[in-house]
Amino acid sequence: MAERHRTEHEVHHVSTDLAGWSREHVQRLADAAQARGVDLGDSVGASAAGLLSTLREKAAEAVGHRPEPGLLLLRDLRELHLSATENSLHWEMLAQAAQATKNDELLALASACHPQTLRQMRWTNTMVKTLSPQILSSL
């Protein structure tokens, strides 16, 4: 999302931060799983990530010149919000399981990561509320 909406500076910068949080959450979950003998597998390799980044940059440049980038932004914000909402539910489930099994390490992980997911939800919700009237009424 950050690359696709590079021309929207707030969206670009905040999305970059949110992606960093998400990568950190994935790494922390993978570490916790590995400590319990569970291998969650590798993420996208560095070369593939570089290629995807280049493609995203070119797509962002192209989208910046299309007449409907606002609709694309709203769609991406909606998708990000729904993903964050799903992740929030997963953090709740992990926290409940950790409490039931008295696993303080997993509870600490969920307690540390879940607030950032909630912040993602609040940001996307605010952006949708702010941008929707202008974008949708200009169609």
TORKE-769504 format. One record per residue (C-alpha): residue in one letter; x, y, z. Coordinates in steps of 0.2 Angstrom, whole numbers, m for minus. Each point is the difference from the previous one (the first is absolute). Layout:
+--------+-------+-------+-------+
! residu !    c1 !    c2 !    c3 !
+--------+-------+-------+-------+
!      a !     X !     Y !     Z !
...
+--------+-------+-------+-------+
This chain:
+--------+-------+-------+-------+
! residu !    c1 !    c2 !    c3 !
+--------+-------+-------+-------+
!      m !     0 !     0 !     0 !
!      a !    14 !    12 !     4 !
!      e !     8 !    m2 !   m17 !
!      r !   m17 !     0 !   m10 !
!      h !    m4 !    17 !     9 !
!      r !    17 !     8 !     0 !
!      t !    m7 !    17 !    m5 !
!      e !   m12 !     0 !    15 !
!      h !    14 !     4 !    13 !
!      e !    m9 !    m3 !    16 !
!      v !    m7 !   m17 !    m7 !
!      h !    18 !    m4 !    m6 !
!      h !     9 !     3 !    16 !
!      v !   m13 !    m7 !    12 !
!      s !    m2 !   m16 !   m11 !
!      t !    19 !    m2 !     0 !
!      d !    m1 !     1 !    19 !
!      l !   m14 !   m12 !     1 !
!      a !     8 !   m12 !   m11 !
!      g !    16 !     0 !    11 !
!      w !   m11 !    m4 !    15 !
!      s !    m8 !   m14 !    m9 !
!      r !    17 !    m7 !    m5 !
!      e !     5 !     1 !    18 !
!      h !   m16 !    m9 !     6 !
!      v !     3 !   m14 !   m13 !
!      q !    18 !    m2 !     6 !
!      r !    m5 !     0 !    18 !
!      l !   m13 !   m13 !    m3 !
!      a !    12 !   m11 !   m10 !
!      d !    13 !     1 !    14 !
!      a !   m14 !    m5 !    13 !
!      a !    m5 !   m14 !   m12 !
!      q !    17 !    m6 !    m3 !
!      a !     4 !     0 !    19 !
!      r !   m15 !   m13 !     1 !
!      g !     7 !   m11 !   m14 !
!      v !   m12 !     7 !   m14 !
!      d !     8 !     7 !   m16 !
!      l !   m11 !    13 !    m9 !
!      g !    11 !    m1 !   m15 !
!      d !     9 !    14 !    m9 !
!      s !    m8 !    17 !    m6 !
!      v !     3 !     7 !   m18 !
!      g !    19 !    m1 !    m4 !
!      a !    10 !    15 !    m2 !
!      s !     2 !     0 !   m19 !
!      a !   m19 !    m3 !    m2 !
!      a !    m3 !    14 !    12 !
!      g !    11 !    12 !   m10 !
!      l !    m9 !    m5 !   m16 !
!      l !   m17 !     3 !     8 !
!      s !     6 !    17 !     7 !
!      t !     5 !     6 !   m18 !
!      l !   m17 !    m6 !    m7 !
!      r !    m9 !     9 !    14 !
!      e !    10 !    16 !    m3 !
!      k !    m4 !     0 !   m19 !
!      a !   m19 !    m4 !     4 !
!      a !     0 !    15 !    12 !
!      e !     7 !    11 !   m13 !
!      a !   m13 !    m6 !   m13 !
!      v !   m15 !     2 !    13 !
!      g !     6 !    17 !     4 !
!      h !    m5 !     5 !   m18 !
!      r !   m17 !    m9 !     0 !
!      p !   m16 !     9 !     3 !
!      e !    m6 !   m12 !    14 !
!      p !    14 !    m1 !    12 !
!      g !   m12 !     5 !    14 !
!      l !   m11 !   m15 !    m2 !
!      l !    16 !   m11 !     0 !
!      l !     6 !     8 !    16 !
!      l !   m17 !    m3 !     8 !
!      r !     0 !   m18 !    m5 !
!      d !    18 !    m2 !     7 !
!      l !    m5 !     8 !    16 !
!      r !   m15 !   m11 !     1 !
!      e !    10 !   m16 !    m3 !
!      l !    13 !     6 !    13 !
!      h !   m13 !     3 !    13 !
!      l !    m8 !   m17 !    m3 !
!      s !    17 !    m8 !     2 !
!      a !     4 !     9 !    16 !
!      t !   m17 !    m4 !     7 !
!      e !     3 !   m19 !    m4 !
!      n !    17 !     2 !     8 !
!      s !    m8 !     8 !    15 !
!      l !   m11 !   m15 !     2 !
!      h !    15 !   m12 !    m1 !
!      w !     9 !    10 !    13 !
!      e !   m15 !    m2 !    12 !
!      m !    m1 !   m18 !    m4 !
!      l !    19 !    m2 !     4 !
!      a !    m2 !    10 !    16 !
!      q !   m15 !   m11 !     6 !
!      a !     9 !   m16 !    m4 !
!      a !    16 !     7 !     9 !
!      q !   m11 !     4 !    15 !
!      a !    m8 !   m17 !     1 !
!      t !    16 !    m9 !    m1 !
!      k !     9 !    12 !    11 !
!      n !    13 !     4 !   m13 !
!      d !     7 !    17 !     5 !
!      e !    12 !     1 !   m15 !
!      l !   m14 !    m1 !   m12 !
!      l !   m11 !    11 !    10 !
!      a !    14 !    13 !     0 !
!      l !     2 !    m2 !   m19 !
!      a !   m18 !     3 !    m3 !
!      s !    m1 !    14 !    12 !
!      a !    15 !     9 !    m8 !
!      c !    m6 !    m2 !   m18 !
!      h !   m19 !     2 !     1 !
!      p !     0 !    18 !     4 !
!      q !    10 !     4 !   m16 !
!      t !   m13 !   m10 !   m10 !
!      l !   m14 !    11 !     9 !
!      r !     9 !    15 !    m6 !
!      q !     0 !    m6 !   m18 !
!      m !   m18 !    m2 !     1 !
!      r !    m3 !    17 !     7 !
!      w !    11 !     8 !   m13 !
!      t !    m8 !    m9 !   m15 !
!      n !   m18 !     4 !     7 !
!      t !     5 !    19 !     2 !
!      m !     7 !     1 !   m17 !
!      v !   m16 !    m8 !    m8 !
!      k !   m11 !    12 !    10 !
!      t !    11 !    15 !    m6 !
!      l !     2 !    m5 !   m18 !
!      s !   m16 !    m8 !    m4 !
!      p !   m11 !    15 !    m2 !
!      q !    12 !    10 !   m11 !
!      i !     4 !   m15 !   m11 !
!      l !   m17 !    m7 !    m2 !
!      s !    m9 !    16 !    m3 !
!      s !    12 !     5 !   m14 !
!      l !    m5 !   m15 !   m10 !
+--------+-------+-------+-------+
